[in-house]
Amino acid sequence: MTAEAKERGRLRLALFLLGVAGWLSLGLAAQLGLISWEFARQAGVVLSLLVFAILIARSLLRRVRS
């Protein structure tokens, strides 16, 4: 495995963990009554779309560079 492939794997893992942490924190905030469940759901969708957009953008940039 090349160093570039390892770096891509680390980035994917970091973004995945960021998404999971975001979902968990939104759920906890909703459970504690700090935000509504509807807001938590909508913010979770936006968070997921943001993570996917970052992954897609990096993939497209990598293809353009090569």
C-alpha positions in Angstrom: 0.0 0.0 0.0 1.4 3.4 -1.0 1.7 6.3 1.4 -0.9 8.2 -0.7 -3.4 5.3 -0.2 -2.7 5.3 3.5 -3.3 9.0 3.7 -6.6 8.7 1.8 -7.7 5.9 4.2 -6.8 8.0 7.2 -8.8 11.0 5.8 -11.8 8.8 5.1 -11.7 7.4 8.7 -11.3 10.9 10.1 -14.3 12.1 8.2 -16.4 9.1 9.2 -15.5 9.6 12.8 -16.4 13.3 12.6 -19.8 12.3 11.2 -20.4 9.8 13.9 -19.4 12.2 16.6 -21.6 14.8 15.1 -24.6 12.5 15.0 -24.0 11.4 18.6 -23.6 14.9 19.9 -26.8 16.0 18.1 -28.7 13.0 19.6 -27.4 13.8 23.1 -28.3 17.4 22.8 -31.8 16.5 21.7 -32.1 13.9 24.5 -31.1 16.5 27.1 -33.7 18.9 25.6 -31.2 21.5 24.4 -32.4 21.2 20.8 -35.5 19.7 19.3 -35.5 16.3 17.7 -36.6 17.8 14.4 -33.6 20.2 14.4 -31.2 17.4 15.4 -32.5 15.3 12.4 -32.2 18.1 10.0 -28.7 19.1 11.2 -27.7 15.4 11.0 -28.7 15.3 7.4 -26.8 18.5 6.6 -23.7 17.0 8.5 -23.9 13.8 6.4 -24.2 15.7 3.2 -21.2 17.9 4.1 -19.1 14.8 4.8 -20.1 13.2 1.5 -19.4 16.5 -0.4 -15.9 16.7 1.1 -15.2 13.1 0.0 -16.5 13.7 -3.5 -14.7 17.0 -3.9 -11.4 15.4 -2.9 -12.0 12.6 -5.3 -12.7 14.9 -8.1 -9.7 17.1 -7.3 -7.5 14.0 -7.3 -8.8 13.0 -10.8 -8.3 16.5 -12.2 -4.7 16.6 -10.9 -3.7 13.3 -12.5 
